[in-house]
Amino acid sequence: MGNIRSERGLHEIIDRAQLILTSWQAFVEEHPETQLHPLLLSISDEVTDLMAAFYLEASEMAVDHSPASGLATGMKMVKKNQMM
């Protein structure tokens, strides 16, 4: 898992990662121009997946570091177009 300096630091990273991820999706990935270009959409999907992986990894570290918090338990990142 590596060294964790503080639980507060992890929660700050998780919060910022979520903010950036949702901003990316709203302002870039879902932009009509991105949707029109298959190459841009493909790259955008990869960026989203990498950011989501970072977010989930940091969340898992927080859970392992502080099991009583329940943060990210059973959490899954789902893109808007994949939601039921």
N, C-alpha and C positions, 0 to 999 in steps of 0.2 A: 504494500500500500504506500510506502514512503513516509516521509515525515510530514506531520500536520502541525503547523504552528499554533493554530487556534481554531476552535469550532466556529467562532465568530467570523474568522477569515473565510472559512469554507462557505458559510451562509452568504457572505457578501459576494463571493465568486458565483455561487448558484443564482443569486438574485440578478447579478449583472449579465450572466450568460443567458438567462431567460429573457431579460429585457432586449438584448441584442438579437437573440434568435427570433423572437416575435416581431421585432422591428424589421429584420431582414425579410421575413416571410411577408409581412404586410406591405412593405415599401419597395421590395425588389422582386422577390420570387412571384408574388401575385400581381405584379404590375402587368398591364395588358401587353406592353411591348415585349417583356420577357416571355410571356405566354405564346407570342407569335413566332418566336425563334427557337426551334428545337435544340440547337447547340447551347444557347443561353439557358434554356430551361433545364437541360441536362446538367450543366455546370452548377446552376443554382440548386438543383436537387442534391448534388454532391456536397455543396457548401452547407446546406440545411442539415444533411445527415451527419456531417462532421461536427457541426455545432451542437446538434442534439446528442451525439455521442459524448462530447465534452460535458454537457449539462448533466447527462445521466451518470457519467463516471464520477463527477464531483458530488452528485446527490448520493450515490452509493458510498462514497468515502465518508460523507456526513453521517449516513446511517451506521456504517461500521464504527465510526468514531463516537457516535452518540446514539446507541440503539434505543434508548428510551424516547427519543424525539419523534420517531415514526415518520420522519421526513422521507419522501420519495418512495414509501413502501407501496409496491404494486404499481408504480407509475410507468406509463408508456407514452412516448412522444408519438403523436399521430398527426400527419399533415391534414389540413382542412379538407382537402378533396377525398381523403380516405375515411373521414368520420362517418359514423352510421347516423 
